Amino acid sequence: MSALFALLMIIVLLLIPIIGTEVLGLNYVFGVVIPYAAIAMFLIGFVYRIVRWASSAVPFKITTTCGQQKSHPWIKSSSLEAPHNTWGVIGRMALEVLFFRSLFRNTKADLREGPKLVYGPSKWLWAAGLVFHWSFLIILLRHFRFFAEPAPFFVSGLQALDGFFQIGLPIIYLTNVAIVAAVTFLFLRRLYDPKLRYISLGSDYFALFLILSIAASGILMRYTGFRADIVDVKQLAMGLVSFHPVVPETIGVMFYIHLFFVAVLFGYFPFSKLMHMGGIFMSPTRNMANNNREERHVNPWNYPVKTHTYEEWEDEFRDVMKAAGMPLEKEK
């Protein structure tokens, strides 16, 4: 039901730019106003969430560790699994952000006949996640050619690497195929696994469908009859970046569909689970050094508290305790 509801939402979103541009003629709204509004929502929402997380106090040292903490010089410690300094934290964060190290070590549990609990590897999830995120990043960087003249130096290299096999004309980029395959796998995984399907929300499916729709509309523009004029697209993109937007009349409806889906993703991003992109840097289990034996971590929430020590309590009830035959620390 959650997946069907998310799919219905995507269909509704698909109809909005079609009706808005083809029927109502609101090309300027969908080409300029909505993208600007989406970027503003993304920036404001992203900064707000990061500031909220950054201002939250961390009462305990809760570093996630999988290795030996640094102690005596003659005991070998793990600088990445239990980093004791800033460089170790940076290294662990880099491995997590770039290669999903913790997901690589992730295991799955299945209940078999017996009953018997069986643990096994979950490398397919790690591979799909890695392929998806890296493909998304490369595709995003490739799109920088539309927002700058001349194109940034890294764009030509990425395009050459991405289209290395030179399949078809126009060249089929490997990331276009990879991102569709990875998102499809992540979606089917949620449907196939009963446990995962049970805990999956409509928002989980919506994010997958939205990203898949962005990829599909972009692929249709590049390889099918729904192609958009590259010159017109760059004219619009350069106008948006320079804050002098111009909407060419010849841009097709498929471009507005693609752009609208991208705008929805940007606007939806700060209010969804996709914020893990920024949240991972705010996680105290990752960004704190495991140096409990070297430095004392003081709870920033601590404030002066009026205490009543045992000595004060004994002084207060000394006569009663003595009459009851209770042991006393001091007789007087």
N, C-alpha and C positions, 0 to 999 in steps of 0.2 A: 504493500500500500504506500509506503514512504517513497519508494522508487517511482511509482506511477504518479504520485503527487508532484515529485520533483520534475518528472518528464513533462507533466502538464504545464508547470510553470515555465519551462523552457519553450514550449510551443506558444504560450501566451507572449513571452518575450520576443519570439520570432515574428509574430504577427504585428507587434507594435511598430518596428521600423518599416515594415512593408506597407502598412496602412498609412503611417505618418508621411512617408516619402512618395509613394506611388498614388495614393488617393488624396491626401490632404496637402501634399506639396511642401511639407515642412523640412526641406532639405537643410536649411540653415540651423534649425533647432537640433537636428540629429547630427549635423556635421560640425557644429561649433558649440552650441549651448550645453548640450548633454555631455560632451567630452570635458569641457571646462568644469562643469558641476561635479563630474565623477572624480576628476583629479583633485579638486578642492576637498571633496569628502574623503578621499584616500589620504591626503596629506594631513588634514585636521584629525581624522580618526586615528591614523597611525601614530602621530605625535602624542595624542591624548592617551592612547593605550600604553605607549612606552613610558610616558611621564608617570602614569599611575603605577605601573609596575616598578619603575625605578625609585619611586618615593615610598614603596612598601618596606617596612623594616624586616630584617631577617633575624629572628630571635635566636636561632641555633646554627651551628656549623653543620649543615646537612649535605655535605659533598657526597656525591655518588662515587664509590670507589670499587674497583675490581682487582686491586693489587696491593702490594706491601707499602704501607706508609713509611715515610722517612723517619728513622729513629737513630740507632747507633751507626757509626761509620762502617762497621764491619757487617752490617745487614744490608743487603742490596734492596733498594727501593725501586718502585715503578714510577718514573717521572711523568708518564702520560696517564696511567690508570689512577694514580694517587698523587697528583702534582702538589709539590710543596711550595712552589713559587709562581710568579706571574708567567714566566716563559712556559712552564709546564701547563698552566691553564690555557694559554694561547694555543699550544700544540694540541691539547685535547679538544678544544673548541673547533680548531681547524679541521681535525679529523672527523668531528661530528657533523659540521656544516657541509664540508665538501664531499665526504665519503660515507656518511651515515654509519659511523662505526658501531654505535650501540644497536642499531637495527640489524647490522650484520651478525651480531652475536645473539640476536633474538631467537627464541625457541617457541614452538607451538606445542600445545598439550591436547591429546586426543584420548577419549575414553573408549577403550576397546572391550571386546567380550571378556568376561571373567567375573566382575568388572576389573579392568586393568588400565591404569593411567600410564600413557606412553608419551614421552617427550621426543620431539624431533626437530630438525632444523627448519628454518623459515627463510631460506636464501632467495626464493623467488620473489617474496615481498620486498626484500632488500634490493634486488636487481631491478624490479619494476619501479620502485621509488627512486632509485638512483638515475635510471634512464629517463624517467619523467621529469625530474627536477633539472637535470643537466640539459635535456632537450628544450625545456621551456626557457632556460637561461640563454641558450645559444640562439633560439628563435628570437627572443627579445633583443639580444645584441645585434642580430642581423637586421632588425627593423630600424636600427639607428641610421641606416642609409637614407631613410625618408625624412629624417629630422635635422640633417646637417648637410651643408654643401661647402666644400667637398665632404664625402663620407668619411667617417673616422677611419684611421689606419687599420684597425683590427677587423673591420667589416669584410674587406676583400679576402683576408686570410681565412676567416670563418666560413665564408661562402665557398671558397675553394676546398676547404677541408670537408665541409658538410656535403658538397656535391662531388666528392672525390671519384665516385664510380661513374659519374656522367651518364646516368640512366635517363633516357628519354629526352625530349625537347619540348618545353623548357626542362632543365635538369631537375630531377627529383632529389630533393634534399633528404638526407638520411634522418634528420631530426623530425621531419614532417611525418614520416612513417613511424618512427620510434615513439613519438608522443601519443599518437593514436593507439598504438599497440599497448603502451604502458597504461594509459587511462582505461582502456577496455579491460585489461587484466585486473586492474584495481576494482573496477565495477563488478566484473563477474565474480571476483573473489568475495565480495560482500554478499552476492546472491547465493553462491555455492556453499559457503560456510554457514551452517545454521546458527552457531553462536554469534558470529559477526553480524549476520542478518538480523538477529534479535536485538542487538544493541545499536544498530545503524539508524540514524535519524534522517529525516527528509533533507536536512541541510548537508549531510554527508553525500547523498546522491546528487543534490543540486550542484554542489561545487564540481563534482566529476562531470556531470552533464554540461555545465557551463563551459568548462575548459575544453571539453570535447567539441562543443558547438563552435567555439572560437577557432579551434584547429581545423574543423571540417569546413567552415565558411572560408577560411584562408586558403585551404587546399583547393576548394572549388573555384576560387578566384584565379588561382595560378594555373590550374591544369584543365579547366573546362571552359565551356562557352560563357560562363558568368564572369569572365575576366574584366578587371578594372584597368583603366589607363594608368600606367605607372607615373606618367608625367602629371596627371591630374591629382593622383594620390599624394605625390611629393609636394605639389603646390599647396594642397590643403594642409598637409603636415607642417610644412615650413611656415605657413600662415599662422597655425595654432601656436607654434613655438615662439614666433616673433610677435605674437599678440596683434597681428594684422590679418585675421582670417579671411580667406576667400574660398567660396564653395563653387567649384567648377560644375557646370551644368551637365557634363557628360559622364559623371561618376555613376555607375550602375547601382541598383538596389542591393546587390550582394555585398558591396562595400559598406553600405550603411548598416546592413545586418551584422557584418563582422565588427564594425566600429561600435555598434550598440552593445554587442555582447562583451566587448573589451571594456566599455564604459561601465557596464553592470558589474563586471568582475572587480574593477578598481573601486567602485562605490561600495560593493559588498565586502571587500577584503578586510577592512579594519574591524568589522563586526562579526567575523566568522572565525572558524578554526584555522583559516589560512594565516591568521596572525602569528602562527607558530614561527613564521619566518623571522619576525622580530623578537618574539617571546623567548626563543631559545637562548638569546644573549642575556636575557633577564633572569634566567633560571638559576637560583642559588645552588642547585645540585650540580651545575656545570661550571659556573663562573667563579666559584670560590676555591681557594687553595686548601688542600687537606693538611694544614699545618697546626693542628690542635696541640701537638706536643711542643711546638716552638712558641706559639703566641696564644694568648687567652682571648677568646672571642666574647665580647661583652654585649649583652642584649641591648640594642638601641631603644627598646621599649622600657627599659628599667627606669624607675623613678624612686625618690626617697620614700621608704615605707617605714612607718612606726612599728618597731618590733618590741616584743616582750620576752626577754631571755628567760632561761630556766632559773638562773640565779635570782632574777627579780621576782619570778613566780614563787620560788621557794621562800624568799623573804616575806612575801605577802601571806603565804599560808603556813608559815613555819610552826606556829603554835598548834594549829589543827593537825598537821602532819605528825608532830612530835607526840601529841596526845593519842593519835591513832597508831603509834608505833611504827610509822613509816620511816625508811632510811633517809637520812639527810646528808647533803653534801657538806654542809657546815652546821655546826651546833648553834652558832650565834650569827 
